[in-house]
Amino acid sequence: MMDKTRRTDMGKRIKHRGMTLTEKEHERWHKEHPEVTPEQHEALMRRIGISEEEDREWHEKRGVPQKTTMEPGKKPINPFAIGGGFLEYCAKQGWIIKQCRGKNTNYYATKEGEEKLKKFGIKIQTE
């Protein structure tokens, strides 16, 4: 008998293109694999027994992940390095105040920083 956690996890999985994936895995799969033509997609769905209606419903519910093209030779970046660099930039601009206490670091937005960060889609309330 499966435990409750296992059943919940399996409930979050989806079956697509003959694979059982989480939504995050599905999105990653589409990013890492070349796109198929509509004809190839239809043939694949027929081969694995998914009707046109089931396929359409699945895509209506979840949409199709954005296709990204990568230049040859590009390597992945560390997003935390960018985030850390941006925090330092904001501190130098006077938009945030960095407070270190031992191993802990806290950041506080200034009134100016709250306004400036909105331009980046970052909404912070200072009060």
N, C-alpha and C positions, 0 to 999 in steps of 0.2 A: 504494500500500500504506500502511495506517495505521501510525503508529508505536505503540510499546508504551504510552506515556502516554495517547494518545487512546483506545485500546481499553479501558484500565483505567477511564478517566473515563466512557466510554459504558456500561461494565458497571455503574456505580453509578446509572445512570439508570433510571427506571421509566416505564411508559406507563400513563397514567390519564386517563380522560375525553377521549380523543383527543389528549392532549398527552404529550410526552416530557419528564420533569422529574427533577430530583434529589429526594431525600427532603425536603430543606430547602425547595426550591421548592414541592413538593407541599403541605407544611404551611402555607407562606405563602399559597398559592393558596386553601386552605380558610379561612384567617383573613380574607382580603380579599374573598371572594365569598360572596354569600348562599347559605344552605343550600337544597337542593332537597328536595322531598317524596320519600318513597320511590317513589311512582309516577313522578315525573319522572326519578329516578335510573334506575329500571328501563327506562324508555323510551329514555333516553340510551344506556345500555349496549347495548340492542338495536340502536339506530341505528348505533353505532360498531363493532358486531360482537363484543362481549364477552359471553360466556355467563354465566349466573347462577353457575355453578360457578367460573369464572375470577374473577369479581368477589368472590365469597365468600372464595376462597382469598387473593386480594390483601388484602382487609380483615382476614382472620385473621392474616396475616403482619405487617402494618404497623399495624393498628388504624385508627381514625379520629381525626385531630387534634382536640384540645379546641376546641370552639366558644367564641369569646369575643365578647361583645357590647360595643360601644363607645358611650358616650354621644355624642350629636351635639355637635360643636364641640370635642371633646377632641383635643389635639395630642400627638404622640409625645414622649416624654421622653428625655433623654440618660442612659442607665444608668451611664455613667462618672461623671457628676456625683453621682449617688446613692452610688456606691461610694466616691468621694473624700470626700463628706460623712460617710459612715459611718466611714471610717478616721479622720477628724479627731475625730469623736464618741468613738470607741474610745480614741484617744490622750488626750483630755480626761478620760475615765473611769479612765485608768491601766491599761487592758486591754492596750494595745500601746505599744511604744516606737518612735518615729519617729527614724531616724538619717539625716541628709543628709550626703553627701560630694560636693561639686560638683554635677553634674547628676543624680547617682544618689541615690535614696532607698530605704532598706530599712526594713522594719517587723518588729518582734520582739514576740511575744506574751509577756505576763507570766503567771505561774501563775494569778492571778486572772482574767486575760483568757481563758486557755484554758477555764476553767470557764464564764465568762459567755457566751462566744461559742458554746458548745454549745447554749444556749437558742435561738440563731438557726440551728441546723443546721450550724454551722461547727466542724469538728473540726481542731484544731491541736495538734501535739505540740511542746512547748517543749524537750524533751531529745533 
